[in-house]
Amino acid sequence: MSLRILVLGGDGYLGWPTAMAFSRAGHRVAVVDNFAKRQWELELGVQPLIPIRTLHERLRAWREVSEREIEIHVGDLTDYAFVEAVIDGFQPDAVVHYGEQPSAPFSMISAHHAALTQANNVIGNLNVLFAIRDKAPEAHLVKLGTMGEYGTPDIDIEEGYLTVQHNGREHTFLYPKTPGSIYHLSKVHDSANIHFACRIWGLRATDLHQGVVYGVETDESALDPRLATSFHYDEVFGTALNRFCVQATVGHPLTVYGKGGQTRGYLNIRDTIQCVALAVANPARHGELLVYNQFTEQFSVQELAGKVQAAGRHLGWTVNIEHVTNPRVELEQHYYNPRHEKLLSLGLRPRLLSDELIDTMLAKIGENRDRVDPTAFVQNVRWAPATARDAGVEARPGR
Ligand code: USQ
């Protein structure tokens, strides 16, 4: 069945390949973006590894390659009139919402960047909720949240909810959140607002608590160089494995923060596309908020660096691992046991991180090695002044 799918943040690392995948699968797709991310890249002086065409050029290339059309709406999600007009006009069956400031370090640069992140993300998401309520109440919201909303609690992490027994009674709550950055907090606020919209207005939504994504290309982006997606390796927008692969390629030591025991859930960019497609194909009912933990396997940072080091050595490269001072405030050794069964039960077939997969990434990155700017690896964003970091605030529970 062909659906009408609106992809918010359709110019981004994940939004653009998602739009192409839905279009290729025969759905009618429209993308929304205001190119804010491109502006933030200019502000910080960083660029994606592979040259990225303008969105209009990519849409023309997509039309040529696939003989399919993707609609475009340029505007800001924090502008309610714009959001309402797009949702009213397109009447989506599903709204896939990636349209947020996506970087934890970016949100920690200054008060301005923190406020920008929370205002952009929280207000944009609120506008989407109101516009769905008033103009397309049948639409299913598929929202990209993050595993980082949970933080690293000392108990198992459930998928979205936790049932609490208290004084002989029992209630199921959204799982308690202890996020580690202002960015991750913005997603916690989003989750609470989405939960509210489902409980009070009867909206239908799926909140995907996604882990750290890696990978350079998808089936669709690989069809033509003009369709490449925005792959970052800088400290602010690059994620761990992507950064390590680029660092290995240019002979820069792998920047493991602190002890490297920080463990997170990871998934391949192709699995992001698969998970979002599964969420769209299995919509929530009215009044229901489905929450899935969207990752396929977990690694410590040190384990990841070790895998990249081994792959590099296999190619005859010298790859050193450097334990640099952790710019973040986070536990470097901790319990981590998040469940992630729901997407598997919907049919997710994970593409796990194999040596071949790292080799493929290294080869693709190698084609663009001349474009790597090593000064982008370290941008000195600090989570807290040294005095506050030394106080060990992350580990201390309240009284
Ligand atoms: N890390 C290093 N060295 C580096 C970069 C990162 O040791 O050079 C460590 C970090 O300290 C952290 C872990 O690797 O412990 C992951 O960091 P990351 O930068 O790959 O990911 P993170 O900041 O958590 O954010 C990314 C995406 C974000 C998404 C999130 C999913 O940028 O949009 O929400 O992954 S999750 O981590 O599950 O919250």
Residues whose N, C-alpha, C, O or C-beta is under 5 A from the ligand:
A	BS01	USQ	P102 S103 A104 G145 T146 M147 G148 Q210 G211 V212 G238 T239 A240 R243 T255 V256 Y257 Q262 R264 G265 V301 R328
